């Protein structure tokens, strides 16, 4: 273990806390931050700096060694969240890992942090040598009963090169993937077919989705909209009518070379057989050139594509061997992917039963996003997420706060699934619900080719 010298840390902090740095948060990358030498002196220096500028701090802590005085000082220094490693409550698994830990002390430390208003992310590990399905479920139950978490983060054990477990893998009887992320596949006490069951039980216990991905931004107007690819050094979203064959083939090579990761391609116009053929061509060429990109594919047509189209799109543009896709094993079976995400934008039918019927049609292939052009407040209270608000903010005649209050109340816990075409509307919502500051956000660059040659 080597620690950064105090002088280099002070230089970074001097920069971060300077009024012109635009830094808003600091992550102190230390798995046992509260065990470092000179901890209290470092924290007091951060307390003094907060007089000039208030930053949110995040780090990793040994919760079992925290005292009330430590937590007060961490809070005064600006700590907003901390990760703590429970990993397991199974005594045999802890001994095999050479780890001494008192779960009850960890629970007390987590409680101190939560009482101080500090968010606690508690990590647990699936696949530890000597752990069992029964032992893993016992860890879940203990964590749920003690409440030693704000957020639970389950990991599958990775057999990283150079680690003790990797060196002893054969002796321990561990089978694991030879490619990153080197996940354990099975141990003598934890069969491979039990891994998915254990993860699904974790989802049920803590009401979470381990494979959840928020929908992409659906802003399609404003100052970040560009009509020529030459106007920008990068592009994060491409709005294209695939039937305008005179426009998109010329733009495709440069879009490919300037695309961010993740990237959104948004198809819209009139759906016909040639449009589907052109969409497949665009997806295939983009994926061949940018194989590691996480690609959001949005389709906005009067009639959505036939379900068979999605399978064709996967066949030409999805690679199950990518790291991102392998990182979701064993939730996903061999060949399934998350690196290609489909969304279908459809007018909201205004009826829960019809919504359910439509969503079921696309359940295994695409997320349905309901487009609302009429913001009647009574009807909006019956809306379902994901939701796209089409009107611009200026059209609402001063009723913005009332509308946003309804959306907050109806969709509490799913605020990232409320989307807006109007960028100002989206910024107001993001700041209101998640305190995302547009002044420090990386701006979208939206290239739009959906109205033929005149739009270029």
N, C-alpha and C positions, 0 to 999 in steps of 0.2 A: 504494500500500500504506500502510495506517495501522495502527499498533500501539496497543493499549490502554495507557494510562499505567501505570507501575509501581504507583502508589498505588491505582488501582482494582483491579488484580490482587491486591494485598496485602489489600484489604478482603474480596474474595471468598474468598481463602485463609484469612483469619482466621475467617470464618464456617464454611467447610467443615471446618476442622480443630478447631473447637470441640467439646467432648465431647457437647454436646446437639443438634448439628445433624442427626444421623442420616444425614449424607452418607457414602457408602461408596466412591464412585468420582468421579473428575474427568476430563472430556475437555477437553484443551487444544486448542481449535479453531484450529489454525494449520497451514497446509499445509507450512510449512518451519520448524517450531518451533526446531530447533537452529541456525537462521540468525539468530535475533532478537538484538538488542543486549541485553547484560546477562544472557545465558542462564545463565552459571555462578552469578552472584549469586542469580538467581531459584531455581535448583535447590538451592543451599545453604540458602536460606530454607525450602524444602520439606523438606530433610533434617532441619533443626532442628525443624520442626513435627511430623515423624514421631515424635519423642520423646513427644508427647502423644497422637497418634492416627495409626494407619496407614491410609492411603487408597491405593487402586489408581489409578494415573494412566494415561491413554491419550492419544496425540497422533499427529501426522504428522511425518515426518522426511525430510531429505535424506540418504539413507543413504550416498551417494558422498562426503560430506564428514565422516563420523563418524570420530572417533579412539577409541582404546581408553580414554583418560581420559574422554572425553565419555560413553561407554557406562557406565563405572563410576559416574559421577556421576548419570546418568539412573536407573540401577538403585538407587543409594542413595536417590534421591528417591522411589522407589516406582513407577517405570514398569513397567507390566505388559504393555502391548502398544503397537505402533506400526504405522502405515500408511506404506508407502513407494511411490513412483511410478516403476516401471520404464517403463510405458506401451508401449515397443517397443524392440527392438534393431536395427530397420531404420534405417541411417544416413540414407537419403533422407527417410524420414518424420520423423526427428528434426530434420533441417535445415529441412524445410518448416514445422515447428512452432516454429522458432527456439530449439530446446532443445539445450544442450550437456550431454552426459552420457557418462560413462565406465561402461559396464555392469560392467566388472571391479571398479572401485572400489565400485560399488553392491553387488556380490556380497560383497565383503570387509566392507562395513558391515553387511549383513544377517547375515553369519556372526558378527560381533562381538555383535550383538543376541541372536541365538539362543543363543550360548554363555553369555550372561549370564542366560538363562532368560526373555527377553522375546519374546513372540509377535510375529511379523512377518507382516502382511498386505500382500502385494505386488499392486499394481494394474497391469493391462495394458489397453490400449484397442484396440478393434476398429473399423476404419473411418477411421483417420487418413489424410489426404491423402498420396499417394505410397506408402502401404503396399499390399501385395499379399497374396493368400491364401498364397503361398509365404513371404513375409516374416513373416506372422503365425504360421505354423507354426514358422518358425525361432525366433521369440521364445519360443514354448511349449517347444521343445526345449532352448533355452539355459537357460530357467528351471528346467526339470526336471533338467538335468545339473548346474547349479551349486547347486541346493537353496537359492536365495536367497529363501526364503519359509517360513512356517509354514502360511499360508492364501493361496490365489490368488483375487483378485477381478477378474474380467473386466468391463469396461465397454464399452458401445457409445458411440461419440463422439456427444455432444449438441451441436447447433449453437445454443448459447445466444445470445439477443439481446445485442448489445453486444460480442461477442467478435470477434477478428480473423478467425477462420475463417468466421464468419457473414457478416461484411462482404465477404469475398472468395469466398463460396460459388459464385457464378456463374462467376467467373474460374477457380476450381479445378475446376469441373464437378461439384460435389457436389449430390446430390439428397437431401433430408431432409424429415422430417415437419414440417408447419407448426404442429402443436400439441404441447404438452409431452408427453413429455420431449425433443422435437426430435431424435429419433434420425436419424443418417445412414442413408439407404437404399442408396446406392451412390456410388461414386467412379469416375473413369475407369480406375482400376487395380484396383478391388475390386467385382465385379458383385454385384447384390443377392442372387442365388441362392446366393452363396458364404458369406453371413453365417451362416446356420443351420449349414452344414457346419463352419465354423470354430468355432462355439460348442460343437457336439457333440464336436469333436476336443479342445477344452479340457476338457470333462467327462471324456472317456476318459483324457486324459493325467494329470489330477490326481485321478481317481476321485471326482468330485463331481457333485452334482445342482444345476444352476443354478435350477431351478424348484421346489426342495424346500420344502415347508411342513410343519412339525411338526403333528401332530394336536392338536385342542383339548383343554383340560382336561375330564375326564369325572368329576370329583367331583360326587356327587349327594346329599350328606348333610352334616351338621355345622352349626356355628353360623352359617354364611353362607347357610343355606337360609332363604328367607322364604316365607310363605304368603299374604301380601298385598302387592300392589304399592305400597300406600300407606306401607309400612314403610321405603322406601328412596328415595334421591335418584337412584339409577341401578341398572340391572340389566345383568349381563354374560352371563347364561345363562337360557334359558327352557325348562323341562321341561314338555311339554304333551302330553296325550292328545287328538289332533284329533277323536276321536269324541265327546268331552264338549262338545257344542255349547252347552250351558247355561253353560259356564264360560269358555272361551277368548275368545269374541267380546267379552265385557265387558272383558276384560283387555288385548286387543290394542292399542287406541289408546294406553294408558298405557305398555305395553311399548315401543311404537314411539317414544314421546317420551322415554323414559328409557334407551334402549339404548346401550351402549357400542360402540366400534369398535376392534377386531373384536367380533362378537357371535356367540353360539351359540344356535341353536334346536334342541332335542333332542326329537324326536317318538318317542313310545312308546305301547304299548297293544296293541290288536288291529287288524291291518291289514285294511281292507275297502275297497270302492269309494268309500263316502262319506268314509272317512278320507283317501284320496288326494285327493279333491276339496277337502276342507278344508285339507289341507297346502298345496296349490297356492294357495288363497285367502290363507292366512297369509303365504306367501312373496311373493306378488304385492303385497299391501298393505304389507308391511314394506319391500320393495325400492323401491316407489314413494315411500315417505316418507323412506327412508334410502338414496338411490341410490349413495352413495360408500362405504358400509360393506362391509367384508370379512365375509362371512357364512359361518359354519360350520353346516352342516345335518347333524345326527346322527340316524340312524334306527335304532331298536332295537325290532324286532318279531320274533315267532317265525318268520315268513317275510318276507324283505325285499321291497321293491317290485319290480315287473317293470322290466327295464331301460328300457322306454319311458317310465316315470315321470320318470326323470332328465332326459330331453330336454324333456319338458313343463315341468318345473321351471325349466330354463334359459330356455325361451322366455318364461316369465312374469316372471322375476326377474333375468336377467343382462343386463348392458349392455356389449358389447365396446368401446365408445368411452371407458370410464372410464380415467383415468390409470393405475390399477393394472394393468389389462389391457393397455394399450398398452405399459407398461414391460417386458412380457415378449416383445415382438416383437424379433427374428424367430424366437425359439424356437417361438412359436405362430403359426399361420396366422390370417388375417383371420377374425374371428367367434368364436375360442376365448377362454375366460375363465379367470381364476384367482380372481376376486373372490367366487365362489360355490364352496365346497368341501364335497363330500358325503363322509360317513363312514357305514358300515354296521356296527353292532355285532352279531356273531353268536357263538353258542357255539363254542368251539374243538372241531373234530372229532377232535383228537388224532392226526391222520394227515397227513403232509406231502403225500401225493398228493391227498387230498381238499381240503386247504387250497388247493393250487395250482389245482385245478379250480374251486373257488368264487371265488377271487381273480380268475382269468381272466375269469369271467363279468362282473365289475364293473370290470375293469382300466381301461377308458377313461372310467369315470364316477364311481367312488367308491373310497375307501380302505376296505378291510375290516379291522376291529379285532376281534381274537379275545378273547372274554370267557372268563376262567378263574374258575370257582367252586371248583374242587378244586385245592389247592396241594400236591399230591404232588410232592416234590422231584425224584424220578427222572423223572417226566413233564415237569416244568417245564424240565428241562435240554434237552428237545427242542422247546420252544416257539419260536414265531416272532413277531416284532414286525410291526406294532403290537399291543400286548397290554394288555388291561384286567383288572386284579386286582380281583375283586368282594368277597372276604371283608374284614371289618374287622380292624384290627391286633390288637384285644383277643382275637380268636378264635384267634390263632396260638400261644398258650401258651408264650411265650418263645422261639419259633424264628424271630424276625424277622431277626436278623443272618444266620443261615444262609440264609434265603430270599433276602434282598437280595444276599448274596454270589453265589448262583447266578445271579440275574438279571443282576448286573454282569458276571459271567464270560461268560454266554451272549450277552448283548446289548451287549457293549462297542462303543462307537461309535454306538449307537442308544438311549441312555438316555432321551432325550426322548420315545421311542415306547413307554415303559413307563408305563402310566397306572393310577390307582387311584381307586376310588369313595370311599374313606375319606380325608378331607382330611388327617388326621394322617399316615397312611401316605404320601400324596403329598408332604407337607412333608419328612418324613424322607428320602424318596428324592431329592427335589430338592436338599436340602442335602448329602446324602452324595455324589451324583454330579456336581453342578454348583455346589455351595457357594452356592445361592440361599437367602438369609436370609429366613425368613417374617416376621421382625419389621419389615422394611422393604418388604415386597411390598404392592402394591395389592390389597386383598381382593376376591375374587369376591363378587358378589351373585346368588344363584341363586333364581329365582322358579319355583316348582313348582306346576303345575296339571295333574296327571295322574290325579287320583282323584275327579273330579267336584266338585260344589258344596261338599262337606264340607271340601275342602282349602283353600278360600279364606279 
